[in-house]
Amino acid sequence: MRPDLRTVSGVLALVVAVQACGDPQASAEAYSVSDSAGIHIIVNRLPLKPVGTWAVSHAPTVLVGSDESDEMHNLHRVAGAVVLSDDRIVVAHGPEPMLRWYSPDGEFLIGAGRPGGGPGEFGDGEGAWIYAVWPLEGDSVATWEHGPRRMQVFDPEGRYARYLVIDLPPDMPVGTIPRWQGVPRLASLRTCT
């Protein structure tokens, strides 16, 4: 089915009208309009942005790690951060507590995780510290340790909940991180005790 040229022309005219709402000089340089047998031809000179493109604000919306006099704001070897549904921020990094929960305005709330090999602990040395942190359903978070191929789950209040060892090839390079599709459901994770 061939689209109606009047519909296409109308949509393109709407695009031009929306574009014209910006800076007139920038708009004039961004596109041109010509006519061919009663059909408007619009040429857009702006580069296309790739899918998933995002921009960083000029001013931060929250500062975490800005108070150097407060040890809970000193961050080192940050492996990642997630924002929970209530806008709290969980940061995974090197020194203990290795998981830190911050309020939406950047104040330290709670911490979890210390060096070691037991439940809720993270080993020292290459391949054993936190490599990634992911959000889970219900505002729990999961961490990834490459050496033991272990995911640990912590509840929204920072309490250790469970762990899962993922059987991966032994020759996988250090730093390899499993990738999730969407937010994993806690019920779908096999757990070890």
N, CA, C and O of each residue as an XYZ file, in Angstrom:
772
protein
N       0.854     -1.185      0.000
C       0.000      0.000      0.000
C       0.886      1.230      0.000
O       1.797      1.358      0.818
N       0.607      2.128     -0.924
C       1.389      3.350     -1.075
C       0.789      4.454     -0.223
O      -0.423      4.667     -0.250
N       1.649      5.181      0.557
C       1.086      6.244      1.399
C       0.550      7.398      0.568
O       1.083      7.694     -0.501
N      -0.472      8.034      1.039
C      -1.061      9.203      0.394
C      -0.055     10.345      0.475
O       0.391     10.702      1.566
N       0.306     10.923     -0.677
C       1.319     11.985     -0.705
C       0.885     13.214      0.076
O       1.726     13.925      0.626
N      -0.431     13.474      0.133
C      -0.899     14.622      0.914
C      -0.646     14.392      2.394
O      -0.313     15.331      3.118
N      -0.801     13.139      2.860
C      -0.538     12.818      4.270
C       0.937     12.999      4.578
O       1.297     13.601      5.590
N       1.799     12.472      3.696
C       3.241     12.606      3.886
C       3.629     14.074      3.892
O       4.415     14.503      4.737
N       3.090     14.845      2.962
C       3.394     16.272      2.893
C       2.939     16.991      4.166
O       3.637     17.868      4.675
N       1.756     16.607      4.676
C       1.245     17.224      5.900
C       2.128     16.917      7.101
O       2.381     17.795      7.926
N       2.597     15.681      7.205
C       3.477     15.295      8.310
C       4.786     16.064      8.211
O       5.293     16.563      9.216
N       5.331     16.161      7.012
C       6.587     16.895      6.843
C       6.413     18.378      7.170
O       7.303     18.999      7.751
N       5.271     18.937      6.799
C       5.012     20.344      7.132
C       4.932     20.521      8.649
O       5.386     21.532      9.183
N       4.353     19.534      9.342
C       4.289     19.592     10.807
C       5.697     19.544     11.397
O       5.994     20.272     12.345
N       6.555     18.703     10.853
C       7.932     18.625     11.326
C       8.617     19.974     11.144
O       9.328     20.437     12.035
N       8.405     20.603      9.995
C       8.997     21.912      9.734
C       8.441     22.938     10.714
O       9.190     23.769     11.226
N       7.143     22.892     10.980
C       6.543     23.846     11.910
C       7.123     23.681     13.305
O       7.407     24.671     13.979
N       7.303     22.435     13.748
C       7.887     22.202     15.058
C       9.331     22.683     15.079
O       9.761     23.316     16.044
N      10.080     22.391     14.027
C      11.477     22.816     13.941
C      11.570     24.341     13.953
O      12.510     24.907     14.512
N      10.592     25.001     13.335
C      10.626     26.452     13.237
C      10.440     27.134     14.581
O      10.697     28.332     14.698
N      10.000     26.402     15.598
C       9.798     26.991     16.920
C      11.116     27.294     17.610
O      11.128     28.048     18.583
N      12.215     26.742     17.146
C      13.514     26.952     17.777
C      14.154     28.238     17.289
O      13.468     29.151     16.829
N      15.471     28.301     17.393
C      16.260     29.438     16.949
C      16.124     29.585     15.433
O      16.456     28.653     14.701
N      15.635     30.753     14.932
C      15.394     30.906     13.496
C      16.662     30.699     12.665
O      16.609     30.070     11.608
N      17.791     31.216     13.125
C      19.023     31.069     12.360
C      19.452     29.603     12.323
O      19.841     29.100     11.269
N      19.384     28.906     13.477
C      19.751     27.498     13.517
C      18.788     26.681     12.671
O      19.200     25.736     11.998
N      17.487     27.042     12.700
C      16.503     26.311     11.920
C      16.766     26.456     10.435
O      16.667     25.480      9.691
N      17.100     27.663      9.992
C      17.362     27.894      8.577
C      18.559     27.088      8.103
O      18.586     26.644      6.955
N      19.548     26.891      8.964
C      20.726     26.118      8.586
C      20.485     24.621      8.717
O      21.204     23.829      8.107
N      19.497     24.219      9.492
C      19.272     22.811      9.780
C      18.524     22.089      8.669
O      18.692     20.880      8.510
N      17.699     22.797      7.891
C      16.922     22.136      6.855
C      16.633     23.117      5.725
O      16.792     24.330      5.862
N      16.209     22.552      4.618
C      15.747     23.380      3.508
C      14.478     22.756      2.953
O      14.267     21.548      3.060
N      13.629     23.600      2.353
C      12.365     23.150      1.787
C      12.329     23.556      0.325
O      12.624     24.702     -0.014
N      11.970     22.624     -0.533
C      11.774     22.941     -1.949
C      10.457     22.312     -2.389
O       9.846     21.538     -1.652
N      10.034     22.654     -3.592
C       8.758     22.171     -4.094
C       8.991     21.436     -5.405
O       9.719     21.917     -6.273
N       8.380     20.287     -5.543
C       8.469     19.530     -6.784
C       7.069     19.043     -7.119
O       6.554     18.117     -6.493
N       6.464     19.672     -8.106
C       5.117     19.304     -8.569
C       4.106     19.323     -7.429
O       3.268     18.428     -7.320
N       4.184     20.334     -6.589
C       3.229     20.483     -5.504
C       3.540     19.661     -4.260
O       2.748     19.641     -3.318
N       4.685     18.983     -4.247
C       5.082     18.183     -3.085
C       6.271     18.867     -2.435
O       7.279     19.130     -3.089
N       6.151     19.154     -1.146
C       7.252     19.774     -0.416
C       8.349     18.743     -0.170
O       8.076     17.638      0.300
N       9.571     19.102     -0.487
C      10.727     18.256     -0.227
C      11.540     18.937      0.857
O      11.976     20.078      0.699
N      11.738     18.229      1.957
C      12.469     18.791      3.090
C      13.769     18.028      3.231
O      13.773     16.799      3.299
N      14.872     18.756      3.277
C      16.181     18.142      3.461
C      16.685     18.547      4.839
O      16.852     19.733      5.124
N      16.925     17.564      5.684
C      17.416     17.801      7.032
C      18.933     17.683      7.018
O      19.468     16.644      6.632
N      19.632     18.731      7.433
C      21.088     18.728      7.433
C      21.685     18.341      8.794
O      22.903     18.228      8.929
N      20.828     18.139      9.793
C      21.323     17.761     11.108
C      21.695     16.283     11.098
O      21.006     15.474     10.476
N      22.777     15.925     11.780
C      23.143     14.504     11.821
C      22.133     13.705     12.638
O      21.571     14.208     13.611
N      21.911     12.465     12.238
C      21.031     11.588     13.004
C      21.740     11.140     14.260
O      22.934     10.840     14.241
N      21.002     11.097     15.352
C      21.570     10.587     16.595
C      21.338      9.087     16.633
O      20.245      8.622     16.311
N      22.354      8.320     17.024
C      22.164      6.864     17.105
C      21.106      6.494     18.133
O      20.859      7.242     19.080
N      20.481      5.329     17.941
C      19.494      4.827     18.881
C      20.152      4.705     20.258
O      21.280      4.224     20.367
N      19.461      5.133     21.289
C      19.999      5.037     22.638
C      20.877      6.217     23.022
O      21.496      6.195     24.086
N      20.949      7.243     22.188
C      21.762      8.411     22.506
C      21.147      9.154     23.686
O      19.927      9.298     23.773
N      21.975      9.610     24.566
C      21.515     10.404     25.700
C      22.516     11.516     25.943
O      23.652     11.472     25.471
N      22.078     12.492     26.675
C      22.927     13.641     26.960
C      23.078     13.792     28.470
O      22.181     13.444     29.239
N      24.211     14.309     28.870
C      24.483     14.554     30.280
C      24.184     16.011     30.574
O      24.581     16.901     29.822
N      23.488     16.247     31.662
C      23.140     17.601     32.064
C      24.406     18.395     32.388
O      25.414     17.828     32.809
N      24.343     19.697     32.190
C      25.475     20.552     32.541
C      25.661     20.654     34.047
O      26.777     20.843     34.532
N      24.561     20.527     34.784
C      24.628     20.601     36.243
C      24.156     19.268     36.818
O      23.138     18.735     36.375
N      24.878     18.720     37.797
C      24.445     17.436     38.371
C      23.129     17.590     39.130
O      22.858     18.634     39.725
N      22.316     16.530     39.098
C      21.066     16.562     39.849
C      21.280     16.096     41.277
O      20.490     16.436     42.158
N      22.336     15.322     41.527
C      22.684     14.877     42.870
C      24.200     14.654     42.912
O      24.805     14.231     41.927
N      24.793     14.943     44.054
C      26.223     14.717     44.231
C      26.432     13.622     45.260
O      25.970     13.732     46.396
N      27.125     12.571     44.867
C      27.519     11.505     45.777
C      29.029     11.500     45.786
O      29.652     11.480     44.724
N      29.628     11.518     46.954
C      31.081     11.548     47.034
C      31.643     12.951     47.026
O      32.824     13.144     46.735
N      30.814     13.940     47.342
C      31.260     15.325     47.276
C      31.860     15.842     48.578
O      32.540     16.868     48.573
N      31.623     15.156     49.690
C      32.124     15.603     50.988
C      33.348     14.769     51.365
O      33.208     13.684     51.929
N      34.536     15.263     51.060
C      35.766     14.508     51.299
C      36.068     14.306     52.778
O      36.869     13.439     53.127
N      35.445     15.085     53.649
C      35.681     14.916     55.083
C      34.871     13.753     55.662
O      35.136     13.313     56.781
N      33.894     13.256     54.914
C      33.041     12.155     55.364
C      33.482     10.870     54.666
O      33.389     10.764     53.443
N      33.959      9.900     55.437
C      34.473      8.650     54.881
C      33.435      7.916     54.032
O      33.803      7.221     53.086
N      32.168      8.053     54.346
C      31.124      7.377     53.571
C      30.892      8.039     52.214
O      30.155      7.515     51.379
N      31.518      9.184     52.003
C      31.420      9.848     50.702
C      32.687      9.693     49.884
O      32.735     10.143     48.739
N      33.715      9.068     50.440
C      34.942      8.800     49.685
C      34.738      7.520     48.898
O      34.572      6.450     49.482
N      34.749      7.621     47.603
C      34.511      6.474     46.738
C      35.799      6.111     46.010
O      36.571      6.985     45.617
N      36.020      4.803     45.835
C      37.223      4.310     45.169
C      36.859      3.030     44.426
O      36.100      2.211     44.945
N      37.383      2.850     43.233
C      37.114      1.669     42.413
C      35.607      1.435     42.274
O      35.113      0.344     42.558
N      34.894      2.454     41.841
C      33.442      2.333     41.671
C      33.161      1.365     40.528
O      33.662      1.533     39.417
N      32.348      0.347     40.820
C      32.003     -0.671     39.824
C      30.670     -0.375     39.155
O      30.365     -0.946     38.108
N      29.883      0.498     39.736
C      28.587      0.833     39.155
C      27.662      1.388     40.207
O      27.976      1.411     41.397
N      26.515      1.835     39.741
C      25.492      2.385     40.634
C      24.131      2.118     40.016
O      23.998      2.033     38.796
N      23.130      1.988     40.860
C      21.752      1.824     40.401
C      20.868      2.783     41.180
O      21.172      3.145     42.317
N      19.770      3.190     40.555
C      18.780      4.041     41.210
C      17.557      3.181     41.472
O      17.030      2.545     40.558
N      17.108      3.161     42.711
C      15.953      2.365     43.103
C      14.663      3.135     42.830
O      14.702      4.319     42.496
N      13.528      2.466     42.972
C      12.245      3.094     42.638
C      11.930      4.310     43.502
O      11.178      5.188     43.080
N      12.501      4.374     44.718
C      12.276      5.537     45.587
C      13.382      6.577     45.432
O      13.514      7.477     46.262
N      14.169      6.454     44.376
C      15.267      7.374     44.015
C      16.496      7.264     44.903
O      17.411      8.079     44.785
N      16.540      6.266     45.799
C      17.795      6.025     46.508
C      18.811      5.501     45.500
O      18.448      4.903     44.487
N      20.070      5.733     45.787
C      21.152      5.340     44.886
C      22.025      4.324     45.620
O      22.418      4.545     46.766
N      22.325      3.208     44.950
C      23.209      2.200     45.517
C      24.483      2.208     44.690
O      24.446      2.044     43.470
N      25.627      2.402     45.372
C      26.928      2.449     44.698
C      27.747      1.243     45.144
O      27.837      0.952     46.336
N      28.343      0.545     44.177
C      29.255     -0.565     44.465
C      30.671     -0.072     44.205
O      30.968      0.457     43.134
N      31.547     -0.252     45.201
C      32.919      0.222     45.037
C      33.853     -0.635     45.876
O      33.427     -1.649     46.429
N      35.121     -0.245     45.981
C      36.141     -1.064     46.620
C      36.120     -1.117     48.141
O      35.828     -2.174     48.701
N      36.417     -0.022     48.832
C      36.526     -0.077     50.302
C      35.183     -0.375     50.979
O      34.119     -0.109     50.422
N      35.256     -0.929     52.183
C      34.007     -1.238     52.897
C      33.410      0.021     53.525
O      34.138      0.960     53.846
N      32.085      0.042     53.700
C      31.163     -0.928     53.161
C      31.145     -0.853     51.641
O      31.104      0.233     51.064
N      31.177     -2.008     51.004
C      31.377     -2.084     49.558
C      30.115     -1.768     48.761
O      30.195     -1.463     47.571
N      28.977     -1.837     49.392
C      27.724     -1.354     48.812
C      27.230     -0.239     49.713
O      27.144     -0.402     50.931
N      26.906      0.897     49.109
C      26.450      2.044     49.902
C      25.155      2.588     49.327
O      25.045      2.834     48.126
N      24.178      2.772     50.204
C      22.894      3.341     49.836
C      22.909      4.827     50.198
O      23.262      5.205     51.315
N      22.516      5.664     49.223
C      22.451      7.114     49.421
C      21.028      7.588     49.165
O      20.298      7.008     48.361
N      20.647      8.654     49.862
C      19.322      9.249     49.671
C      19.276      9.938     48.310
O      20.318     10.128     47.682
N      18.083     10.316     47.847
C      17.979     11.018     46.567
C      18.770     12.323     46.511
O      19.108     12.796     45.426
N      19.070     12.913     47.684
C      19.878     14.140     47.682
C      21.349     13.874     47.990
O      22.107     14.817     48.216
N      21.768     12.599     48.004
C      23.181     12.264     48.107
C      23.717     11.992     49.492
O      24.928     11.831     49.652
N      22.861     11.932     50.508
C      23.317     11.659     51.875
C      23.475     10.151     52.090
O      22.624      9.371     51.663
N      24.556      9.745     52.748
C      24.782      8.331     53.040
C      23.715      7.822     53.996
O      23.405      8.473     54.993
N      23.143      6.633     53.684
C      22.113      6.033     54.529
C      22.615      4.770     55.222
O      22.673      4.721     56.451
N      22.976      3.755     54.454
C      23.418      2.470     54.995
C      24.493      1.875     54.107
O      24.648      2.259     52.948
N      25.230      0.933     54.666
C      26.253      0.238     53.891
C      26.204     -1.254     54.166
O      25.709     -1.692     55.205
N      26.723     -2.030     53.222
C      26.782     -3.485     53.378
C      28.006     -3.995     52.647
O      28.499     -3.360     51.714
N      28.489     -5.144     53.078
C      29.598     -5.795     52.390
C      30.945     -5.392     52.944
O      31.246     -4.210     53.105
N      31.756     -6.409     53.235
C      33.107     -6.176     53.722
C      34.007     -7.212     53.057
O      33.514     -8.160     52.447
N      35.312     -7.040     53.169
C      36.216     -8.037     52.583
C      36.039     -9.396     53.256
O      35.812     -9.476     54.463
N      36.143    -10.441     52.480
C      36.019    -11.799     53.001
C      35.408    -12.707     51.954
O      35.144    -12.275     50.831
N      35.184    -13.943     52.307
C      34.654    -14.906     51.357
C      33.307    -15.470     51.724
O      32.784    -16.329     51.014
N      32.725    -15.004     52.825
C      31.449    -15.538     53.277
C      30.268    -14.826     52.655
O      30.437    -13.940     51.817
N      29.066    -15.217     53.068
C      27.857    -14.558     52.574
C      27.862    -13.068     52.893
O      28.137    -12.671     54.026
N      27.562    -12.258     51.910
C      27.535    -10.808     52.093
C      28.907    -10.177     52.142
O      29.031     -8.987     52.432
N      29.956    -10.963     51.858
C      31.330    -10.446     51.856
C      31.898    -10.545     50.445
O      31.427    -11.325     49.617
N      32.912     -9.743     50.197
C      33.549     -9.699     48.887
C      35.045     -9.855     49.078
O      35.649     -9.150     49.887
N      35.648    -10.779     48.333
C      37.073    -11.050     48.475
C      37.957     -9.927     47.991
O      37.516     -9.024     47.280
N      39.218     -9.998     48.391
C      40.222     -9.039     47.939
C      40.989     -9.657     46.774
O      40.925    -10.866     46.547
N      41.700     -8.835     46.053
C      42.549     -9.332     44.980
C      41.856     -9.287     43.628
O      40.639     -9.127     43.549
N      42.638     -9.430     42.569
C      42.106     -9.349     41.213
C      41.094    -10.459     40.963
O      41.321    -11.619     41.309
N      39.989    -10.086     40.365
C      38.963    -11.057     40.038
C      38.000    -11.350     41.167
O      37.072    -12.135     40.974
N      38.176    -10.752     42.346
C      37.318    -11.087     43.479
C      36.484     -9.910     43.963
O      35.517    -10.134     44.691
N      36.795     -8.683     43.608
C      35.996     -7.560     44.081
C      34.760     -7.386     43.207
O      34.623     -8.077     42.198
N      33.867     -6.487     43.570
C      32.619     -6.285     42.845
C      32.928     -5.731     41.451
O      33.606     -4.714     41.306
N      32.418     -6.420     40.442
C      32.594     -5.971     39.063
C      31.374     -5.252     38.522
O      31.496     -4.424     37.619
N      30.193     -5.555     39.057
C      28.966     -4.933     38.557
C      27.899     -4.986     39.634
O      27.959     -5.797     40.557
N      26.922     -4.102     39.494
C      25.753     -4.097     40.370
C      24.533     -3.884     39.476
O      24.555     -3.062     38.560
N      23.456     -4.647     39.760
C      22.232     -4.560     38.969
C      21.035     -4.364     39.886
O      21.033     -4.838     41.022
N      20.002     -3.655     39.389
C      18.749     -3.574     40.141
C      17.946     -4.850     39.908
O      17.965     -5.406     38.810
N      17.247     -5.310     40.927
C      16.333     -6.433     40.807
C      14.938     -5.954     41.150
O      14.764     -4.851     41.668
N      13.957     -6.767     40.865
C      12.589     -6.391     41.207
C      12.484     -6.198     42.714
O      13.187     -6.859     43.480
N      11.619     -5.308     43.133
C      11.414     -5.061     44.561
C      12.534     -4.263     45.209
O      12.658     -4.274     46.434
N      13.355     -3.570     44.424
C      14.444     -2.714     44.906
C      15.574     -3.476     45.591
O      16.369     -2.882     46.321
N      15.652     -4.785     45.363
C      16.843     -5.513     45.777
C      17.924     -5.229     44.742
O      17.627     -4.771     43.639
N      19.171     -5.501     45.096
C      20.274     -5.328     44.153
C      21.098     -6.605     44.123
O      21.158     -7.350     45.101
N      21.732     -6.845     42.980
C      22.619     -7.993     42.826
C      23.998     -7.488     42.445
O      24.138     -6.498     41.727
N      25.019     -8.187     42.938
C      26.405     -7.844     42.600
C      27.037     -9.007     41.859
O      26.563    -10.138     41.958
N      28.100     -8.742     41.119
C      28.823     -9.777     40.385
C      30.293     -9.757     40.788
O      30.946     -8.713     40.777
N      30.798    -10.944     41.147
C      32.217    -11.142     41.423
C      32.745    -12.112     40.381
O      32.224    -13.219     40.241
N      33.768    -11.708     39.653
C      34.261    -12.538     38.560
C      34.950    -13.812     39.046
O      34.662    -14.897     38.541
N      35.857    -13.696     40.019
C      36.632    -14.853     40.468
C      35.771    -16.037     40.855
O      35.921    -17.115     40.281
N      34.868    -15.867     41.818
C      34.025    -17.001     42.226
C      32.796    -17.192     41.339
O      31.989    -18.086     41.592
N      32.639    -16.352     40.288
C      31.469    -16.416     39.396
C      30.179    -16.349     40.223
O      29.245    -17.125     40.019
N      30.161    -15.409     41.147
C      29.091    -15.348     42.136
C      28.304    -14.052     42.039
O      28.865    -12.961     41.938
N      26.991    -14.205     42.073
C      26.080    -13.081     42.207
C      25.543    -13.124     43.628
O      25.082    -14.167     44.092
N      25.603    -11.986     44.323
C      25.010    -11.895     45.656
C      23.841    -10.918     45.594
O      23.897     -9.912     44.887
N      22.795    -11.220     46.332
C      21.588    -10.401     46.339
C      21.434     -9.774     47.724
O      21.580    -10.439     48.749
N      21.133     -8.470     47.723
C      20.888     -7.710     48.954
C      19.504     -7.083     48.848
O      19.098     -6.626     47.780
N      18.780     -7.066     49.974
C      17.434     -6.502     49.958
C      17.495     -4.973     49.960
O      18.586     -4.411     50.060
N      16.360     -4.289     49.852
C      16.363     -2.824     49.783
C      16.974     -2.128     50.998
O      17.352     -0.959     50.917
N      17.072     -2.841     52.127
C      17.651     -2.256     53.340
C      19.114     -2.633     53.516
O      19.704     -2.353     54.559
N      19.705     -3.266     52.508
C      21.126     -3.595     52.556
C      21.451     -4.913     53.230
O      22.623     -5.210     53.460
N      20.442     -5.712     53.553
C      20.684     -7.010     54.201
C      20.974     -8.068     53.146
O      20.301     -8.134     52.117
N      21.981     -8.893     53.410
C      22.309     -9.998     52.518
C      21.114    -10.941     52.440
O      20.511    -11.263     53.464
N      20.766    -11.388     51.222
C      19.612    -12.270     51.050
C      20.012    -13.656     50.554
O      19.566    -14.659     51.112
N      20.833    -13.731     49.532
C      21.201    -15.017     48.940
C      22.324    -14.831     47.944
O      22.725    -13.708     47.636
N      22.828    -15.955     47.441
C      23.816    -15.883     46.377
C      23.535    -16.944     45.333
O      22.784    -17.890     45.567
N      24.148    -16.769     44.185
C      23.987    -17.658     43.056
C      25.334    -17.776     42.366
O      25.952    -16.764     42.037
N      25.795    -18.996     42.146
C      27.037    -19.220     41.398
C      26.637    -19.565     39.973
O      25.832    -20.469     39.749
N      27.194    -18.851     39.018
C      26.862    -19.060     37.611
C      27.984    -19.862     36.964
O      29.150    -19.470     37.023
N      27.635    -20.966     36.357
C      28.605    -21.848     35.727
C      29.037    -21.241     34.394
O      28.316    -21.320     33.399
N      30.213    -20.638     34.391
C      30.766    -20.020     33.183
C      32.072    -20.720     32.836
O      32.691    -21.325     33.711
N      32.501    -20.652     31.592
C      33.763    -21.290     31.211
C      34.922    -20.762     32.053
O      35.001    -19.558     32.296
N      35.826    -21.642     32.505
C      36.931    -21.219     33.371
C      37.924    -20.282     32.680
O      38.660    -19.566     33.360
N      37.960    -20.273     31.356
C      38.927    -19.434     30.647
C      38.361    -18.066     30.266
O      38.972    -17.354     29.470
N      37.205    -17.686     30.819
C      36.648    -16.364     30.518
C      37.579    -15.299     31.066
O      38.096    -15.437     32.175
N      37.800    -14.236     30.299
C      38.716    -13.178     30.760
C      38.231    -12.512     32.046
O      37.030    -12.375     32.279
N      39.190    -12.104     32.871
C      38.855    -11.364     34.090
C      38.092    -10.111     33.688
O      38.455     -9.433     32.727
N      37.063     -9.820     34.407
C      36.251     -8.645     34.115
C      35.034     -8.954     33.266
O      34.229     -8.057     33.015
N      34.869    -10.195     32.810
C      33.689    -10.560     32.052
C      32.471    -10.450     32.969
O      32.473    -10.954     34.092
N      31.446     -9.789     32.472
C      30.260     -9.532     33.288
C      29.036    -10.064     32.560
O      28.830     -9.726     31.394
N      28.211    -10.891     33.213
C      26.964    -11.329     32.577
C      26.077    -10.120     32.277
O      26.080     -9.143     33.026
N      25.334    -10.186     31.202
C      24.416     -9.109     30.821
C      22.983     -9.590     31.003
O      22.644    -10.708     30.615
N      22.141     -8.742     31.595
C      20.736     -9.068     31.814
C      19.907     -8.459     30.716
O      20.261     -7.421     30.156
N      18.810     -9.099     30.410
C      17.791     -8.521     29.539
C      16.643     -8.110     30.447
O      15.918     -8.970     30.946
N      16.463     -6.822     30.669
C      15.415     -6.343     31.559
C      15.824     -6.476     33.016
O      17.003     -6.654     33.322
N      14.857     -6.389     33.908
C      15.114     -6.511     35.345
C      14.767     -7.936     35.769
O      13.614     -8.348     35.649
N      15.752     -8.699     36.266
C      15.470    -10.087     36.655
C      14.479    -10.159     37.814
O      14.492     -9.323     38.717
N      13.632    -11.165     37.768
C      12.689    -11.423     38.861
C      13.390    -12.290     39.889
O      14.061    -13.257     39.529
N      13.244    -11.958     41.157
C      13.889    -12.719     42.224
C      13.466    -14.178     42.213
O      14.284    -15.058     42.481
N      12.220    -14.446     41.912
C      11.724    -15.824     41.936
C      12.399    -16.681     40.876
O      12.444    -17.903     41.009
N      12.928    -16.054     39.814
C      13.528    -16.830     38.731
C      14.998    -17.148     38.995
O      15.612    -17.871     38.210
N      15.575    -16.634     40.065
C      16.983    -16.889     40.358
C      17.118    -18.132     41.221
O      16.550    -18.204     42.310
N      17.871    -19.110     40.733
C      18.181    -20.277     41.568
C      19.130    -19.799     42.647
O      20.032    -19.007     42.371
N      18.951    -20.250     43.832
C      19.793    -19.763     44.913
C      20.598    -20.891     45.552
O      20.216    -22.060     45.501
N      21.700    -20.514     46.143
C      22.543    -21.433     46.904
C      22.484    -21.006     48.356
O      22.364    -19.816     48.649
N      22.566    -21.947     49.257
C      22.542    -21.596     50.675
C      23.815    -22.024     51.350
O      23.978    -21.811     52.552
